[in-house]
Amino acid sequence: MLLLAKNSTLPKLTRNGRLFLGGALLGVLVFVLVFGVSTLDVTNDAFCRGGYIEKDIQQHYAGWLFYRQSSAGWPLCIARGINYPDGLSVAYTDSIPLVAALLKPVANLVGGTFQYMGWFTLVCFALQGGFGALLAGLFLPGCAAPLAADLLFVTSPVLFERVFRHTSLGAQFFVLAALYFYFAARRKGQYASRGLFVLNVLAVGIHPYFLPMTYAITLALLLEYALHNRQLAGPGLYLAANFGGTALLGWALGLLYSSASSGGQALYGYFCMNLNALWNPVGVNGVLYSRVLPAQNQVYGNYDAFAYLGLGVLIALPIAVVLLRRQLGGMLRRHWALACCCAVLTVFAISNVITANGATLATLPLPASLIKLFSIFRSSGRLFWPIYYLLMLLTLVGLARLKGRWLLAGAALLAVVQVWDVSPGMVQRSAAMLQAMQTDAFPTEMESDFWQAAQQYTAVVSMDEIQDDALHLALFAADNGMTTNDPFAARYDETALAAQRETLLAELAAGTVREDTLYLFAEEGAFLQAVEPVKGNAWCGRVTSTDGTCSWYVIAPGLQGQNFDALCTPYDENYPLRLADYTDALWNRGVLDETKQTVCFADSPFVRRKLEHASVLCADGKEYTIKTIDDHDAGWLMVTLDIPDATVLWDKELESK
């Protein structure tokens, strides 16, 4: 046995194996140092429910909860209880559909709470480090220098700006892997990269935004090979097969299920990349990723196009350009298709709305058809990521001009400066995760005892628009095995949802309620127009949060006659009047700007009854004489008062006499 043990040898890792393993361990180390290990406990969903940085992770988790409860069917990843009765793929709740499909049987077998956001992110860091080291290893010799340079990739500000906040977009290793397979294939004179093929297929199962990035790099490889070797058939068939594989997985995961082409009001151009993005260190919620550079101004949705390079790269990049000035022309000629694809992605990221600091320099006119098409990837700034990582890579290519110890010293110095500069952002992200673990970063406003009584329903429907607290409502519905017509998703079928709401409103107008359904209105005016025919068959009224910042107007069949806590205002003759919360060029929260003496109410039988014989409106013990009531504008009642400034009536409960 001893002799056998002495003579047996473990297979030695190749250089690429050592680089990938070392980079993966580096990525895991960074993850643990910043986020700890609490997120790896699959039974700990506090940070998913409470919200990390913002509410998006609640959307991801709610989508998973609904999908986990859904019966098995085809295609996969259809959460039947969302967007009910049609259902919706959890790809549109950014719940990482491929992972959800693989883990659903495991989660149901284990039972209880099961979240995969922590492990998914850990794997993303490991692969970010692994492929980052491989990519650096193509241009730097040995293992020490590439691993030191790999710190640029595993501490990338763009990576930290996304992980856990937009969990699926933490899979930025797709970009690094695509670049690695591109350069590796170019060096071998090949076009049929198996790695790129797999990436292009899997990307649709993680997040569709990675598709234009990985496919752009793939297209560059195919074009450069095809024109250089005058062979079109092979690259063409490869691309067609790759498209087919991507479409097949997308279909299997439900991305083509029903119609989810609309949803959301922001169009292409809103989430554009500001021209200061590379040196602007401010992330979402004002987090600074630099110890040196100050925050720059932004407009519109520039925050989503965050692309701060880091001080180390910003210093090293111009030095690299100078060192490589004689080689740059040749590099561009060799990689002309990659350069063209990067140029297109950059233009798309900047969009037709060109912004710099706090100003909009120009808005280039585009046909409505193109705006609609481009809005498929309306968060256009994200498509700059391949260029972002190529700029980091360019600093390493310049660094490769150094030799021996100077190379390792240069790589280490670059990494140290970079990590030192961006560390405040990582520290703040670490603190945000700790807060999300210990307290609810976004505490639910559903504090009234009404919600305990509402657990009896099997369906929750939003009747006019997506609720302000839609994600808490989604978690409430999922926890209680309810369905919801609210898609709370990035994409959904607005037309179908509007038609369903019209059907429900018609039923209410006919005095019919569904006994198993809780009706929710976001707008009081819509509630007051619908409630009168069914007020005898349901508890109707307003439910607020403790701080009064959130309100729901509800029709709750079967609960009529019940009394709830002080957060509930029942709809009866004592129900108060409130100004319509209407704002446009002439009106400000229901007050006419020109005179500040005319206020508006949403027209309804209730409001007409209150104003019919009234001579004054009362608020806070003061009375204001009604001069005129105008109902010529359909849907509105405009009341002119004897009052110096009617804005004092904002958010007030009014009484008529």
ZATIMAR-518052 format. One line per 4 residues: number of its first residue (from 1); for each residue z negated, y negated, x of C-alpha. Coordinates in steps of 0.02 Angstrom, whole numbers, plus 50000, padded with zeros to 5 digits. Example, Ala and Ser with C-alpha at 12.3 -4.5 7.8 and 13.67 -1.06 7.14 Angstrom:
2
1) 49610 50225 50615 | 49643 50053 50684
This chain:
657
1) 50000 50000 50000 | 49955 49879 50141 | 50116 49924 50230 | 50214 49895 50071
5) 50129 49728 50046 | 50164 49682 50227 | 50347 49724 50218 | 50379 49649 50045
9) 50437 49470 50043 | 50458 49352 49899 | 50632 49280 49880 | 50643 49111 49964
13) 50688 48961 49860 | 50848 48872 49901 | 50842 48686 49941 | 50892 48647 49762
17) 50757 48764 49699 | 50626 48677 49805 | 50686 48506 49749 | 50687 48552 49566
21) 50516 48634 49573 | 50441 48493 49675 | 50515 48361 49560 | 50455 48454 49405
25) 50278 48463 49475 | 50288 48277 49516 | 50338 48240 49336 | 50195 48346 49268
29) 50073 48257 49384 | 50128 48085 49324 | 50115 48141 49142 | 49938 48208 49166
33) 49880 48054 49263 | 49942 47936 49127 | 49918 48033 48965 | 49791 48167 49011
37) 49796 48338 48928 | 49729 48300 48754 | 49904 48288 48682 | 49936 48468 48737
41) 49811 48533 48610 | 49927 48581 48468 | 49782 48566 48344 | 49752 48384 48393
45) 49864 48273 48287 | 49756 48116 48292 | 49883 48017 48394 | 50023 48074 48278
49) 49932 48020 48120 | 49851 47863 48188 | 50009 47798 48270 | 50042 47775 48456
53) 50103 47598 48495 | 50187 47585 48324 | 50214 47690 48169 | 50368 47787 48224
57) 50272 47940 48280 | 50200 47952 48104 | 50380 47968 48043 | 50415 48106 48169
61) 50258 48201 48122 | 50279 48180 47934 | 50456 48248 47946 | 50389 48400 48038
65) 50252 48428 47907 | 50378 48426 47765 | 50497 48542 47858 | 50358 48663 47901
69) 50315 48677 47715 | 50497 48702 47662 | 50564 48871 47617 | 50685 48953 47738
73) 50866 48913 47706 | 51032 48862 47781 | 51065 48749 47865 | 50905 48743 47966
77) 50791 48592 47979 | 50810 48534 47798 | 50645 48465 47736 | 50660 48497 47549
81) 50514 48384 47500 | 50588 48227 47579 | 50721 48128 47486 | 50684 48247 47342
85) 50775 48334 47262 | 50915 48329 47390 | 50810 48352 47546 | 50851 48284 47718
89) 50872 48351 47895 | 50724 48309 48005 | 50852 48249 48132 | 50846 48087 48032
93) 50656 48075 48045 | 50675 48097 48235 | 50569 48255 48226 | 50670 48340 48366
97) 50761 48464 48254 | 50800 48596 48384 | 50616 48607 48434 | 50561 48603 48252
101) 50677 48748 48209 | 50615 48852 48356 | 50430 48818 48327 | 50422 48830 48137
105) 50399 49021 48138 | 50268 49005 48275 | 50173 48866 48185 | 50172 48962 48020
109) 50114 49120 48109 | 49972 49029 48197 | 49925 48927 48043 | 49826 48766 48037
113) 49871 48603 48122 | 50016 48619 48243 | 50097 48473 48333 | 50222 48491 48474
117) 50244 48310 48528 | 50129 48331 48678 | 50211 48486 48750 | 50385 48420 48717
121) 50344 48261 48814 | 50267 48360 48957 | 50427 48463 48971 | 50528 48301 48968
125) 50428 48235 49117 | 50449 48399 49210 | 50637 48400 49183 | 50649 48214 49222
129) 50568 48251 49389 | 50668 48409 49420 | 50840 48336 49385 | 50792 48171 49467
133) 50751 48263 49628 | 50914 48361 49619 | 51012 48201 49592 | 50926 48113 49737
137) 50953 48269 49843 | 51141 48250 49827 | 51131 48090 49929 | 50973 48106 50033
141) 50945 48246 50161 | 50798 48365 50167 | 50665 48375 50032 | 50537 48243 50075
145) 50649 48091 50052 | 50725 48149 49886 | 50553 48190 49817 | 50486 48020 49869
149) 50636 47937 49788 | 50608 48044 49633 | 50459 47933 49594 | 50586 47803 49535
153) 50641 47922 49397 | 50473 47993 49341 | 50394 47819 49332 | 50547 47738 49252
157) 50492 47595 49138 | 50626 47646 49013 | 50550 47821 49006 | 50373 47757 48976
161) 50435 47634 48846 | 50498 47781 48741 | 50385 47933 48764 | 50273 47967 48614
165) 50332 47803 48534 | 50506 47873 48504 | 50462 48049 48557 | 50636 48125 48559
169) 50704 47981 48664 | 50585 48035 48801 | 50715 48168 48843 | 50801 48052 48966
173) 50823 48197 49085 | 50984 48224 48986 | 51056 48071 49074 | 50994 48123 49247
177) 51053 48302 49222 | 51225 48243 49164 | 51242 48132 49318 | 51188 48275 49431
181) 51313 48398 49355 | 51449 48265 49365 | 51425 48230 49551 | 51399 48415 49591
185) 51560 48462 49502 | 51656 48322 49588 | 51602 48383 49758 | 51662 48559 49716
189) 51824 48496 49642 | 51783 48573 49473 | 51791 48510 49295 | 51717 48655 49195
193) 51535 48613 49222 | 51426 48736 49126 | 51280 48617 49143 | 51372 48474 49058
197) 51433 48592 48922 | 51255 48647 48882 | 51189 48469 48887 | 51321 48407 48765
201) 51279 48546 48643 | 51090 48531 48656 | 51088 48341 48646 | 51130 48344 48461
205) 50973 48448 48432 | 50860 48323 48520 | 50929 48151 48475 | 51108 48100 48432
209) 51096 47945 48543 | 51110 48057 48696 | 51282 48117 48640 | 51384 47963 48687
213) 51292 47957 48854 | 51319 48137 48907 | 51494 48144 48834 | 51544 47984 48925
217) 51494 48063 49091 | 51584 48224 49043 | 51741 48128 48994 | 51738 48038 49162
221) 51734 48204 49254 | 51877 48276 49151 | 51987 48122 49168 | 51964 48109 49355
225) 52004 48294 49378 | 52151 48294 49258 | 52240 48145 49335 | 52204 48195 49514
229) 52263 48374 49490 | 52391 48338 49354 | 52314 48470 49242 | 52280 48424 49062
233) 52269 48590 48972 | 52109 48655 49053 | 52006 48494 49036 | 52074 48472 48859
237) 52022 48646 48805 | 51852 48624 48888 | 51823 48461 48793 | 51880 48537 48628
241) 51765 48687 48652 | 51622 48570 48694 | 51653 48467 48537 | 51655 48628 48438
245) 51490 48688 48509 | 51408 48520 48475 | 51473 48515 48296 | 51418 48694 48265
249) 51238 48660 48321 | 51236 48496 48226 | 51292 48586 48069 | 51164 48724 48095
253) 51024 48595 48112 | 51076 48502 47955 | 51149 48343 48029 | 51300 48362 47915
257) 51194 48408 47763 | 51224 48297 47611 | 51265 48115 47651 | 51150 48026 47772
261) 51266 47891 47832 | 51173 47738 47770 | 50999 47668 47768 | 50915 47521 47850
265) 50973 47341 47847 | 50998 47309 48033 | 51179 47328 48087 | 51269 47338 48253
269) 51229 47183 48354 | 51047 47166 48303 | 50973 47286 48431 | 51086 47222 48569
273) 51045 47212 48754 | 50994 47041 48818 | 51080 46986 48978 | 50908 46969 49058
277) 50861 47150 49020 | 50865 47215 49200 | 50732 47092 49260 | 50636 47064 49098
281) 50476 47169 49113 | 50413 47144 48935 | 50410 47297 48823 | 50367 47318 48640
285) 50206 47232 48586 | 50215 47121 48740 | 50169 47255 48868 | 50216 47196 49043
289) 50287 47321 49167 | 50275 47207 49318 | 50138 47137 49428 | 50254 46999 49489
293) 50393 46954 49368 | 50349 46857 49209 | 50402 46900 49033 | 50571 46830 48981
297) 50619 46775 48807 | 50709 46889 48685 | 50793 46870 48516 | 50837 46987 48371
301) 50803 47168 48417 | 50820 47145 48606 | 50654 47234 48627 | 50739 47399 48586
305) 50861 47372 48731 | 50722 47364 48860 | 50795 47405 49031 | 50679 47334 49165
309) 50728 47409 49334 | 50565 47378 49426 | 50533 47266 49576 | 50569 47403 49704
313) 50743 47434 49635 | 50777 47248 49608 | 50739 47216 49792 | 50829 47370 49858
317) 50985 47355 49749 | 51062 47199 49830 | 51018 47269 50002 | 51108 47430 49956
321) 51261 47332 49897 | 51267 47240 50064 | 51248 47401 50164 | 51382 47486 50060
325) 51500 47338 50047 | 51638 47428 50142 | 51618 47589 50044 | 51602 47516 49869
329) 51789 47499 49844 | 51819 47680 49891 | 51675 47738 49782 | 51748 47647 49632
333) 51921 47719 49664 | 51853 47896 49676 | 51745 47876 49521 | 51860 47761 49425
337) 51837 47851 49258 | 51648 47849 49274 | 51656 47663 49312 | 51766 47634 49159
341) 51650 47735 49047 | 51501 47638 49113 | 51591 47474 49079 | 51625 47527 48900
345) 51444 47581 48874 | 51384 47415 48946 | 51496 47313 48832 | 51440 47417 48683
349) 51257 47392 48733 | 51277 47203 48745 | 51374 47208 48580 | 51471 47069 48497
353) 51309 46968 48485 | 51290 46904 48663 | 51112 46849 48700 | 51028 46778 48854
357) 50842 46742 48861 | 50800 46660 48694 | 50975 46603 48651 | 51127 46678 48566
361) 51274 46629 48675 | 51410 46693 48559 | 51441 46805 48410 | 51613 46881 48424
365) 51694 46919 48256 | 51725 47102 48220 | 51805 47182 48066 | 51680 47247 47940
369) 51751 47421 47964 | 51709 47417 48150 | 51534 47348 48117 | 51505 47494 47998
373) 51574 47619 48123 | 51476 47549 48271 | 51317 47544 48166 | 51310 47733 48182
377) 51233 47687 48350 | 51161 47521 48293 | 51025 47524 48428 | 51166 47491 48549
381) 51057 47438 48696 | 51003 47619 48724 | 51179 47665 48779 | 51150 47569 48940
385) 51036 47706 49007 | 51171 47796 49110 | 51208 47633 49199 | 51022 47599 49218
389) 50996 47763 49309 | 51156 47742 49410 | 51089 47576 49475 | 50932 47666 49531
393) 51042 47798 49612 | 51143 47665 49702 | 50985 47607 49791 | 50964 47784 49856
397) 51145 47792 49915 | 51112 47633 50013 | 50949 47705 50077 | 51046 47854 50146
401) 51118 47737 50279 | 50950 47750 50365 | 50921 47898 50480 | 50776 48011 50526
405) 50603 47940 50504 | 50672 47775 50446 | 50750 47861 50296 | 50586 47941 50243
409) 50492 47780 50275 | 50619 47681 50173 | 50611 47804 50028 | 50420 47800 50031
413) 50415 47610 50039 | 50538 47594 49895 | 50435 47714 49790 | 50270 47628 49832
417) 50335 47454 49788 | 50413 47520 49628 | 50258 47613 49568 | 50143 47468 49617
421) 50249 47347 49516 | 50271 47450 49357 | 50095 47524 49355 | 50023 47393 49234
425) 50139 47457 49099 | 50087 47637 49132 | 49903 47588 49129 | 49926 47501 48961
429) 50019 47651 48891 | 49877 47762 48950 | 49751 47649 48862 | 49857 47650 48704
433) 49854 47841 48700 | 49666 47841 48727 | 49646 47720 48582 | 49759 47825 48471
437) 49652 47977 48511 | 49487 47891 48474 | 49527 47776 48329 | 49666 47752 48204
441) 49781 47624 48283 | 49858 47602 48112 | 49720 47647 47988 | 49783 47698 47819
445) 49763 47572 47681 | 49744 47710 47550 | 49556 47684 47535 | 49534 47675 47346
449) 49460 47823 47252 | 49619 47817 47148 | 49705 47917 47285 | 49583 48061 47265
453) 49629 48072 47081 | 49814 48058 47126 | 49809 48220 47225 | 49841 48313 47062
457) 50025 48265 47060 | 50165 48369 47132 | 50286 48224 47158 | 50274 48045 47220
461) 50420 47930 47183 | 50455 47754 47246 | 50541 47658 47108 | 50614 47503 47187
465) 50617 47506 47376 | 50544 47593 47526 | 50357 47565 47519 | 50275 47455 47651
469) 50156 47598 47688 | 50289 47732 47670 | 50230 47835 47818 | 50050 47845 47758
473) 50117 47892 47587 | 50226 48023 47670 | 50077 48098 47761 | 49977 48092 47598
477) 50116 48183 47506 | 50139 48313 47644 | 49953 48347 47656 | 49943 48378 47469
481) 50101 48482 47452 | 50194 48347 47355 | 50376 48299 47358 | 50436 48120 47381
485) 50602 48037 47344 | 50566 47916 47486 | 50670 47970 47637 | 50570 47864 47763
489) 50713 47905 47882 | 50833 47816 47998 | 50980 47875 47893 | 50991 47925 47711
493) 51106 47909 47561 | 51065 47741 47484 | 51186 47765 47339 | 51109 47930 47285
497) 50933 47860 47299 | 50979 47708 47194 | 51057 47820 47061 | 50901 47928 47052
501) 50791 47775 47030 | 50902 47712 46890 | 50877 47879 46801 | 50689 47868 46820
505) 50686 47687 46759 | 50790 47736 46608 | 50664 47872 46566 | 50520 47747 46578
509) 50615 47623 46470 | 50630 47760 46338 | 50441 47788 46345 | 50453 47953 46440
513) 50348 47998 46591 | 50349 48154 46696 | 50171 48220 46691 | 50179 48289 46869
517) 50245 48127 46946 | 50157 47975 47019 | 50267 47820 47003 | 50248 47686 47137
521) 50321 47510 47139 | 50323 47395 47289 | 50369 47241 47187 | 50257 47181 47047
525) 50405 47111 46951 | 50490 47281 46943 | 50326 47360 46889 | 50299 47234 46748
529) 50475 47262 46683 | 50450 47451 46676 | 50270 47476 46624 | 50263 47416 46443
533) 50342 47569 46355 | 50230 47695 46445 | 50063 47604 46462 | 49984 47717 46330
537) 50031 47876 46421 | 49969 47834 46595 | 49846 47734 46698 | 49945 47583 46750
541) 49895 47445 46869 | 49878 47380 47044 | 49794 47473 47188 | 49757 47376 47347
545) 49685 47407 47518 | 49512 47344 47561 | 49580 47194 47657 | 49708 47155 47521
549) 49856 47164 47639 | 49937 47312 47552 | 49969 47338 47367 | 50045 47473 47260
553) 50090 47455 47076 | 50069 47624 46997 | 50105 47722 46839 | 49993 47875 46841
557) 50024 47992 46692 | 49872 48080 46624 | 49744 47965 46704 | 49738 47839 46561
561) 49562 47791 46512 | 49490 47828 46684 | 49396 47697 46783 | 49420 47676 46969
565) 49339 47568 47102 | 49357 47381 47128 | 49519 47404 47228 | 49606 47446 47063
569) 49661 47320 46933 | 49711 47405 46770 | 49861 47339 46674 | 49795 47267 46512
573) 49782 47098 46428 | 49666 47039 46566 | 49792 47082 46701 | 49824 46921 46800
577) 49985 46826 46830 | 50048 46805 47008 | 50192 46705 47080 | 50344 46808 47124
581) 50348 46833 47312 | 50525 46765 47321 | 50596 46671 47469 | 50772 46606 47505
585) 50851 46442 47559 | 50772 46350 47410 | 50614 46448 47372 | 50465 46490 47480
589) 50360 46633 47412 | 50396 46582 47233 | 50378 46393 47256 | 50527 46276 47249
593) 50535 46187 47417 | 50613 46027 47349 | 50470 45973 47236 | 50333 46103 47266
597) 50295 46085 47080 | 50406 46225 47011 | 50354 46406 47028 | 50442 46566 46978
601) 50390 46729 46899 | 50490 46888 46880 | 50540 46895 46697 | 50453 47031 46597
605) 50380 47055 46422 | 50206 47036 46496 | 50241 46870 46581 | 50330 46801 46428
609) 50181 46850 46322 | 50063 46761 46442 | 50165 46601 46444 | 50226 46598 46265
613) 50094 46482 46193 | 50011 46427 46354 | 49988 46245 46402 | 49903 46267 46572
617) 49892 46387 46717 | 49720 46413 46795 | 49672 46463 46971 | 49504 46450 47062
621) 49429 46355 46915 | 49566 46221 46914 | 49693 46194 46776 | 49873 46139 46800
625) 49972 46077 46650 | 50135 46168 46611 | 50276 46040 46595 | 50426 46153 46565
629) 50474 46337 46562 | 50654 46379 46609 | 50728 46552 46578 | 50912 46512 46606
633) 50917 46610 46770 | 50923 46792 46715 | 50776 46893 46778 | 50667 46742 46815
637) 50550 46622 46727 | 50533 46454 46814 | 50381 46350 46769 | 50360 46168 46818
641) 50178 46115 46835 | 50083 45953 46852 | 50025 45994 47027 | 50042 45905 47196
645) 50082 46062 47295 | 50102 46232 47211 | 50086 46327 47375 | 49899 46328 47340
649) 49941 46460 47209 | 50006 46585 47338 | 49916 46752 47325 | 49809 46686 47183
653) 49769 46777 47021 | 49823 46657 46883 | 49766 46643 46704 | 49860 46557 46563
657) 49781 46458 46422
